[in-house]
Amino acid sequence: MPTSRRPDSPPPPAAVTAVGLRKSYGDRTVLDGIDLRIPAGSVFALLGPNGAGKTTTVKILSTLVTADGGHAQVAGHDLVDSPDGVRAAIGVTGQFSAVDGLITGEENMLLMADLHHLPRREGRRVAAELLARFDLADVAKKPASGYSGGMKRRLDIAMTLVGNPRIIFLDEPTTGLDPRSRHTMWGIVRELVAQGVTVFLTTQYLDEADELADRIAVIDGGRIVAEGTAEELKRLVPGGHIRLRFTDPGAHRSAAAALADAERDDAALTLRIPGDGSQRRLRAILDRLDAAGVEADELTVRTPDLDDVFFALTGGPTEPHQTQEVVR
Ligand SMILES: Nc1ncnc2c1ncn2[C@@H]1O[C@H](COP(=O)(O)OP(=O)(O)OP(=O)(O)O)[C@@H](O)[C@H]1O
């Protein structure tokens, strides 16, 4: 559930602002003028298909790559004037993990503690605390190469937190993880935000953005094509519908006659009726079918979701459409 703010409270300061960020590789424009404003303490999702420019945005904002144009501030530090200030305030975990598989989880953590110049005793304390918090205490003394994908991601985030960053960039944190590990990762993100950390995540998964983000920007071909809350984005697309499927052509014909506002597909023997899927709307449709003496073989309700937004804005879905089936 995204974090919420009291309506009368002043807007929080920005953790990240970017204006007109541009980047090209050769003659290929990868970012074509990206504007962002991410309030401190919120979760922001940059949602886009492969090659949209998500990782490039993260690399620029985390000072790993220089932009060709535009400017940005992260944690109040300008990327160009104060890259060290930016680096001191952020943590980044990417698709290419910082975890060294040849050493143990604990050794990876202690290495990070050394990089942050923590005194030895303090480093051990922080490492042990974070390993426990991320459910890695039992495997702390085993080489990280034997960890599962989810464990490696958790270790990666734990390593990032050694520096106590106020802003964390998570580049596709759940790509390749099984559903359980994805949910664990979502829990971790929520916990971070509860502690006041700002989370900037990139994702190809609409449900992930929907689940976690206060605001979502949809990026496609290096441009932000829409930005808003999940609800605002869903309002951009036409409403849902109720779909009836028949096996008997006669029943299909009778139902079509009874439901004059239905869109009819004679080949598939389906009817598609605009509607919000509310109980009242469903009852009205079923009553009309009953009155006509026909019964549908399948009834599905489809409410607009981020898939639809994605489809409308980028010209293609990233995942198969999910339908909520209510009667079969
Ligand atoms: N160092 C580079 N040299 C040349 N092209 C690059 C370089 N880095 C990225 N690109 C190109 O820039 C485009 C955007 O890449 P980017 O990694 O930012 O996309 P992405 O949205 O993160 O996609 P993915 O989900 O696949 O990681 C891609 O077409 C990619 O091939």
The ligand as an ORCA input file, in Angstrom:
! r2SCAN-3c Opt
* xyz 0 1
  N      26.588      2.012    -22.559
  C      25.683      1.947    -23.557
  N      26.052      2.015    -24.845
  C      25.147      1.967    -25.844
  N      23.819      1.837    -25.652
  C      23.380      1.769    -24.390
  C      24.276      1.811    -23.268
  N      23.536      1.725    -22.131
  C      22.240      1.608    -22.527
  N      22.145      1.639    -23.872
  C      20.901      1.555    -24.637
  O      20.013      2.495    -24.127
  C      18.689      2.013    -24.164
  C      18.058      2.146    -22.796
  O      18.739      1.259    -21.919
  P      18.355      1.116    -20.370
  O      19.267      0.074    -19.806
  O      18.350      2.436    -19.723
  O      16.876      0.567    -20.495
  P      15.967     -0.067    -19.384
  O      14.670      0.642    -19.473
  O      16.649     -0.096    -18.090
  O      15.751     -1.531    -19.935
  P      15.921     -2.962    -19.201
  O      14.624     -3.208    -18.527
  O      16.151     -3.855    -20.351
  O      17.085     -2.853    -18.266
  C      18.764      0.586    -24.646
  O      18.427      0.567    -26.001
  C      20.211      0.229    -24.452
  O      20.608     -0.699    -25.411
*
